[in-house]
Amino acid sequence: MMEKDKGINVFDDIDALLEVSDVTLTVTGTSMWPFFKENKTKVKLAKITEIKKGKSYLFEFEGRHVIHRLVKIKGEDLIFRGDGNVKRETVKKESLIAELVSYKNKKKEIFVTSKKYRFKVFIYRLLPRRIIIKLFKRIKWQTNNF
């Protein structure tokens, strides 16, 4: 999900970095499509201010660093799902590292607190995810094979 600079592991020192300032990283993977584009979207992460359903967080899951949206809070368990995924991940609160503040596609920075962004997320979450993902994969496959 996240790209690291060659020779430098940002995640080893991310807690210390977040104490000083926000951290910007380039996204890899398609699990947060349609909002994040692989190798094109830069995300800005900050220290966690609150844990709230609907927000996106950076967390550690099965030895990887992942940014997904929090879909459910069940006691100490947090249930996440990528916008482009059907499968969910369950992690403990201790696995959380940072929260998403904004992301940048091309030249435009989108803040996750903006009404426009929140409305787009709301509409996207209403749509049948499996159908959207299948259509996306079919379109992507067809464009890559021409």
N, C-alpha and C positions, 0 to 999 in steps of 0.2 A: 504494500500500500504506500509506503513512503520510500523515497530515494535518499540515499546517504552520499555524502561526498566521499570520493575515493581516499582511503587511508585515514579518514576521520570518522569516528562513530559519534555522531551528534547525540544519540540516545544515551550514551554513557554519562554525559554531563547535562542532560536536558533539565533536570531539576534545578541545578545551579544556574543555568542560562535563564530559566523562567523567573528566577528570583530577581534578575537584573533587568530583563526586558522580554518582549514578545519574541517568538522564534518563528521564522518563515522557512518552509520546506516545500519541495516539489513532490507532487503526488505521483505514485506509480500504481497501476492496477485500475480496474474498471468498477470496483465494488460500490463507488459512490456516484456513478453515472446516474442521471444526466447532469448533475451539478458540477462534478469534478471530471476533467478530461485527463487521460493518462499522459504523463510527461509534459503537460501544458499548463496545468493548474498549480498555482502556488497557494499554500494555505498559511495563514497566520494563526499561531497558537499562543495562548496565555495561561497563566496560573488559573486553576479552577476557582471560581467565585461561588458557584452553587451547582448542585446536581439537580437537573430538571429534565423531565421527559420532553423529547422533541429536539433537544440540543445535540450537537455532535461533539464527540470527545476523542482524544488520542488515548489509547490504552494498550496494554500488552496482553496478547492472546496467543497461546501456544508458541511462545518464543518469537513472535512477530509483533511489530508496532502497527496498529490499525486505527483508522479514523472511521467511525460509524455513528449512526444516529441512535440515541437512547430511546427505546420504544416502550420499556416497562421497568418499573422499580418494584422489586419483590423482596422486602426486608433489606438484607445486606447484598443480595444478588441484583445485578444490573443486567438487563437484557438489551442487546444491541442488534441492529441490522443495517447493513449497507443499503443505500437507496437503490442500487443495482443488483441487490441480492434477494434471494428468497429465504435462505438459511439465516438463523439467528445465532448469536454468541452470548453465552452467559458468563459474566465475570464478577469478581468481588470488587467492592469499592476501592480496595487498596491497589487494584490494577490500573486505576485511572492515573493519567499523567498530566494532561492539559485539556483545555477546551478550545473549540474553534471560535475565533473572533471574526475572521473574514477570509475570503478567498479571492484569487485574482485569475481570471481567464483573459488572455491577451493583455489588454491595457486597462481593463475595467476592474476595479476592486469592489467586491460586494460584501457588505457587512451583514452578519447574520441577525443583527437586531433590526434591520430595515423591514418596514411593512411589506414591501414588494417581495423580498426574499421569503419572508414567513408565509405570505399568501401563496407563492409558487410551491413551497414545500407542502402546504396544506392541500392544495389541489392535486399535486403529484401523489400524495399519500392516499387520496380518495380513489385513485384509479387502480384497476386490477393489476397488480405488480407482475404477476406471471406472464400476462399477455404482453405488457409493455416490454419486458425483458426479452421475450421470444422474438418480438418484432425487431427490437434493437439488434439482437444477434443475427437475425436473418438479413437485415439491411447491411450490417457491417460485413457479413460473410459475402454478400453479393457484390458490394463495392470493392472488396479486397480481391475478388476473383475475376475482375474485368481488366 
